[in-house]
Amino acid sequence: MMRFLEIRRTRTPRPADFDHDFPALIARTLSDLTPDERHVLRSVALLDAFDLSLATAAAGLQHQAPALRLIERPFVRENAFGLWPYHLARADPLHRPRRRRPDGRPLVRTRLGAGRPPDAGRPR
């Protein structure tokens, strides 16, 4: 992250500046965090949402400073109206691979028959 901020501050970014694979981007992002911030990140990654007190308690820390620094990062989103105001940015669920029937048709997901083909359980 700091590398991209430095590029933006000193010159106009070029496409080659972003020619890195995803694991390298994650490694660089994590290397920008302090050890306490990484510990808080690992702790809140298991949660759907959190606040400062929950993040601090989940990480087992006595002070909120690392959690406070973490929520200022661009990959932490804030919903001021939620019970737990912060959550980690997640991939768009529309881009997840969809399960399909053996004949290639998509599965119909209903409340009672989630994941079953639409004709499953019907008398023939």
Secondary structure as the mmCIF struct_conf table of DSSP 4:
data_model
#
loop_
_struct_conf.conf_type_id
_struct_conf.id
_struct_conf.beg_label_comp_id
_struct_conf.beg_label_asym_id
_struct_conf.beg_label_seq_id
_struct_conf.end_label_comp_id
_struct_conf.end_label_asym_id
_struct_conf.end_label_seq_id
HELX_RH_AL_P HELX_RH_AL_P1 MET A 2 THR A 10
BEND BEND1 ARG A 11 ARG A 11
HELX_RH_3T_P HELX_RH_3T_P1 PRO A 15 PHE A 18
HELX_RH_AL_P HELX_RH_AL_P2 PHE A 22 SER A 31
TURN_TY1_P TURN_TY1_P1 ASP A 32 ASP A 32
BEND BEND2 LEU A 33 LEU A 33
HELX_RH_AL_P HELX_RH_AL_P3 PRO A 35 VAL A 44
TURN_TY1_P TURN_TY1_P2 ALA A 45 LEU A 46
BEND BEND3 LEU A 47 ASP A 48
STRN STRN1 PHE A 50 PHE A 50
HELX_RH_AL_P HELX_RH_AL_P4 LEU A 52 ALA A 59
TURN_TY1_P TURN_TY1_P3 GLY A 60 GLY A 60
BEND BEND4 GLN A 62 GLN A 62
BEND BEND5 GLN A 64 GLN A 64
HELX_RH_AL_P HELX_RH_AL_P5 ALA A 65 ILE A 71
TURN_TY1_P TURN_TY1_P4 GLU A 72 GLU A 72
BEND BEND6 ARG A 73 ARG A 73
TURN_TY1_P TURN_TY1_P5 PRO A 74 PHE A 75
STRN STRN2 VAL A 76 GLU A 78
TURN_TY1_P TURN_TY1_P6 ALA A 80 PHE A 81
BEND BEND7 GLY A 82 TRP A 84
STRN STRN3 TYR A 86 LEU A 88
HELX_RH_3T_P HELX_RH_3T_P2 PRO A 93 HIS A 95
BEND BEND8 ARG A 96 ARG A 96
HELX_LH_PP_P HELX_LH_PP_P1 PRO A 97 ARG A 99
STRN STRN4 ARG A 100 ARG A 100
TURN_TY1_P TURN_TY1_P7 PRO A 102 ASP A 103
BEND BEND9 GLY A 104 GLY A 104
HELX_LH_PP_P HELX_LH_PP_P2 ARG A 105 ARG A 105
STRN STRN5 PRO A 106 PRO A 106
HELX_LH_PP_P HELX_LH_PP_P3 LEU A 107 VAL A 108
BEND BEND10 ARG A 111 GLY A 113
TURN_TY1_P TURN_TY1_P8 ALA A 114 GLY A 115
BEND BEND11 ARG A 116 ARG A 116
TURN_TY1_P TURN_TY1_P9 PRO A 118 GLY A 121
#
